Amino acid sequence: MIVVVFNQKGGVGKSTISTNLAAQSAKVGHKTLLVDLDAQGNSTHYVGFDANEKCLTVADMFKQTC
């Protein structure tokens, strides 16, 4: 199953609901991938990663692809 959370308006809870859906999915044993494309990186922060840490990002992948 693929679940996408999308809304162009800010402040509607996209990061919160996405992170919670991913956590619950993983908790019940499903293989789960949460991709945080938001420039603020809130979902990345919520799951315990430092968004400011220097590492390759999705933005780097897009830059190399385009």
CNS distance restraints for C-alpha pairs under 8 A (distance, minus, plus):
assign (resid   5 and name CA) (resid  14 and name CA) 6.30 0.50 0.50
assign (resid   5 and name CA) (resid  17 and name CA) 7.99 0.50 0.50
assign (resid   5 and name CA) (resid  18 and name CA) 6.50 0.50 0.50
assign (resid   6 and name CA) (resid  14 and name CA) 6.94 0.50 0.50
assign (resid   7 and name CA) (resid  12 and name CA) 7.87 0.50 0.50
assign (resid   7 and name CA) (resid  14 and name CA) 7.30 0.50 0.50
assign (resid  13 and name CA) (resid  17 and name CA) 6.01 0.50 0.50
assign (resid  14 and name CA) (resid  18 and name CA) 5.93 0.50 0.50
assign (resid  15 and name CA) (resid  19 and name CA) 5.99 0.50 0.50
assign (resid  15 and name CA) (resid  42 and name CA) 6.24 0.50 0.50
assign (resid  15 and name CA) (resid  43 and name CA) 5.24 0.50 0.50
assign (resid  16 and name CA) (resid  20 and name CA) 6.17 0.50 0.50
assign (resid  16 and name CA) (resid  43 and name CA) 7.03 0.50 0.50
assign (resid  17 and name CA) (resid  21 and name CA) 5.97 0.50 0.50
assign (resid  18 and name CA) (resid  22 and name CA) 6.12 0.50 0.50
assign (resid  18 and name CA) (resid  34 and name CA) 7.59 0.50 0.50
assign (resid  18 and name CA) (resid  43 and name CA) 7.55 0.50 0.50
assign (resid  19 and name CA) (resid  23 and name CA) 6.08 0.50 0.50
assign (resid  19 and name CA) (resid  34 and name CA) 7.27 0.50 0.50
assign (resid  19 and name CA) (resid  43 and name CA) 5.91 0.50 0.50
assign (resid  19 and name CA) (resid  46 and name CA) 7.22 0.50 0.50
assign (resid  19 and name CA) (resid  47 and name CA) 7.38 0.50 0.50
assign (resid  20 and name CA) (resid  24 and name CA) 6.10 0.50 0.50
assign (resid  21 and name CA) (resid  25 and name CA) 6.04 0.50 0.50
assign (resid  22 and name CA) (resid  26 and name CA) 6.15 0.50 0.50
assign (resid  22 and name CA) (resid  32 and name CA) 6.24 0.50 0.50
assign (resid  22 and name CA) (resid  33 and name CA) 7.22 0.50 0.50
assign (resid  22 and name CA) (resid  34 and name CA) 6.33 0.50 0.50
assign (resid  23 and name CA) (resid  27 and name CA) 6.02 0.50 0.50
assign (resid  24 and name CA) (resid  28 and name CA) 6.38 0.50 0.50
assign (resid  25 and name CA) (resid  29 and name CA) 6.64 0.50 0.50
assign (resid  25 and name CA) (resid  30 and name CA) 5.50 0.50 0.50
assign (resid  25 and name CA) (resid  31 and name CA) 7.62 0.50 0.50
assign (resid  25 and name CA) (resid  32 and name CA) 6.55 0.50 0.50
assign (resid  26 and name CA) (resid  30 and name CA) 5.08 0.50 0.50
assign (resid  26 and name CA) (resid  31 and name CA) 6.24 0.50 0.50
assign (resid  26 and name CA) (resid  32 and name CA) 5.68 0.50 0.50
assign (resid  36 and name CA) (resid  41 and name CA) 6.35 0.50 0.50
assign (resid  36 and name CA) (resid  42 and name CA) 7.81 0.50 0.50
assign (resid  36 and name CA) (resid  43 and name CA) 5.97 0.50 0.50
assign (resid  36 and name CA) (resid  44 and name CA) 6.34 0.50 0.50
assign (resid  37 and name CA) (resid  41 and name CA) 7.28 0.50 0.50
assign (resid  37 and name CA) (resid  58 and name CA) 7.12 0.50 0.50
assign (resid  38 and name CA) (resid  42 and name CA) 7.35 0.50 0.50
assign (resid  41 and name CA) (resid  45 and name CA) 6.32 0.50 0.50
assign (resid  41 and name CA) (resid  51 and name CA) 6.13 0.50 0.50
assign (resid  42 and name CA) (resid  46 and name CA) 6.06 0.50 0.50
assign (resid  43 and name CA) (resid  47 and name CA) 6.39 0.50 0.50
assign (resid  44 and name CA) (resid  48 and name CA) 6.72 0.50 0.50
assign (resid  44 and name CA) (resid  49 and name CA) 5.60 0.50 0.50
assign (resid  44 and name CA) (resid  50 and name CA) 7.22 0.50 0.50
assign (resid  44 and name CA) (resid  51 and name CA) 6.27 0.50 0.50
assign (resid  45 and name CA) (resid  49 and name CA) 5.26 0.50 0.50
assign (resid  45 and name CA) (resid  50 and name CA) 6.00 0.50 0.50
assign (resid  45 and name CA) (resid  51 and name CA) 6.24 0.50 0.50
assign (resid  56 and name CA) (resid  60 and name CA) 6.06 0.50 0.50
assign (resid  56 and name CA) (resid  61 and name CA) 7.73 0.50 0.50
assign (resid  57 and name CA) (resid  61 and name CA) 6.57 0.50 0.50
assign (resid  58 and name CA) (resid  62 and name CA) 6.28 0.50 0.50
assign (resid  59 and name CA) (resid  63 and name CA) 6.18 0.50 0.50
assign (resid  60 and name CA) (resid  64 and name CA) 6.25 0.50 0.50
assign (resid  61 and name CA) (resid  65 and name CA) 6.15 0.50 0.50
assign (resid  62 and name CA) (resid  66 and name CA) 6.01 0.50 0.50
